[in-house]
């Protein structure tokens, strides 16, 4: 959540789920980064994370390769 505007909650999504199909009756897909970075990083930086650490990551997270689903 990044704020409230006229009673509406404003969000900053980091990932979206992209469906790729179905396997054994379950939806399969990936979490894809949408390109937005973290907005509030003060506490993470105080905990020792560097700005570059907060932007690091892959393009997607595959739920099949992680054994989830």
C-alpha positions in Angstrom: 0.0 0.0 0.0 1.4 3.4 -1.0 -1.4 5.6 0.2 -5.1 6.5 0.2 -6.6 8.9 -2.4 -10.2 10.0 -1.8 -10.9 6.9 0.3 -9.4 4.6 -2.3 -6.4 2.4 -1.3 -3.5 2.8 -3.7 -1.3 -0.2 -4.3 2.2 -0.7 -5.8 2.1 -4.3 -7.1 5.5 -6.0 -7.4 4.3 -9.1 -9.2 1.4 -10.3 -11.3 0.4 -14.0 -11.9 0.6 -15.0 -15.6 -1.4 -18.1 -16.3 0.3 -20.6 -18.6 -2.1 -23.5 -18.6 -3.5 -26.3 -16.5 -1.9 -29.5 -15.2 -3.9 -32.2 -13.3 -6.8 -29.8 -12.7 -4.6 -27.0 -11.3 -3.7 -23.7 -12.9 0.0 -23.3 -13.7 1.9 -20.1 -14.3 4.5 -17.7 -13.2 4.8 -14.6 -11.0 6.3 -11.9 -13.2 7.8 -8.8 -11.9 5.9 -5.7 -13.1 8.9 -3.4 -12.9 7.9 -1.4 -9.8 10.4 -1.2 -7.0 9.8 -1.2 -3.3 8.5 2.2 -2.2 9.4 2.2 1.6 12.8 0.8 2.1 14.0 2.6 5.2 13.7 -0.3 7.6 15.3 -2.7 5.1 18.3 -0.3 4.7 18.6 0.0 8.5 18.7 -3.8 8.7 21.7 -3.8 6.4 20.2 -4.2 2.9 21.8 -2.1 0.2 19.7 -0.4 -2.5 21.0 -2.8 -5.1 19.9 -5.8 -2.9 16.3 -4.4 -3.0 16.2 -4.3 -6.8 17.8 -7.7 -7.3 15.8 -10.7 -8.5 14.8 -12.7 -11.5 12.3 -11.9 -14.1 9.8 -14.5 -12.8 9.2 -17.2 -10.2 8.0 -20.5 -11.7 5.6 -22.3 -9.4 6.4 -25.7 -11.1 10.1 -25.4 -10.6 9.7 -24.7 -6.9 7.6 -27.9 -6.5 4.5 -25.9 -5.6 1.1 -26.3 -7.2 
